[in-house]
Amino acid sequence: MNAPQAALRVVFVVHFLLTSWATLVGFWPPVYTYMNGIILLFGAFAIVQADSTEGPLMFLIVNLASIITDIIMLAIYEPIGYDTFERGQSVSLRNTYRFSLGMCIVNLIIKPFTSFVMFRIYQDRGGTTGDFNVPTFGGFGARPGTYENIDQPVPSNVETASPHHSIEKPSVP
């Protein structure tokens, strides 16, 4: 197994575990489970289709989109969970709520790093940012191309025209 494939499997397993632990307590809306399930689905697709660039690209896109949705869901549903499990009737699940919330936050924190790993895997499989007109900032994201030495003449089969000698220079008086 090559290094990018191993990294992809590690990313998949880490997201699977963190998503499973984050959904232990039912204060998250179903969209949290669906979004992370779709991420895992594209992760599995990227593992199975080892030569395709589509799996890592879709994993990357959905992972980046889930960062925004996770922040929004944390802002909306964490106070509801706090009221329910810290102050409300379900005090017996307080520690499980805290663990679940912690795993959700850890999952959110590692998503930018796993997105970078997925971008590198996408590039290793032949994907380019030129397809999407994405600029490269200071070489970040750029793939090293073939080096073309401009100091050495390039051999070519094209004949060049020699200067025409029949034209005389005008005389200067």
Secondary structure, 3 states (H helix, E strand, C coil): CCHHHHHHHHHHHHHHHHHHHHCCCCCCCHHHHHHHHHHHHHHHHHHHCCCCCHHHHHHHHHHHHHHHHHHHHHHHHHHHHHHHHHHCCCHHHHHHHHHHHHHHHHHHHHHHHHHHHHHHHHHHCCCCHHHHCCCCECCECCCCCCCCCCCCCCCCCCCCCCCCCCCCCCCCC
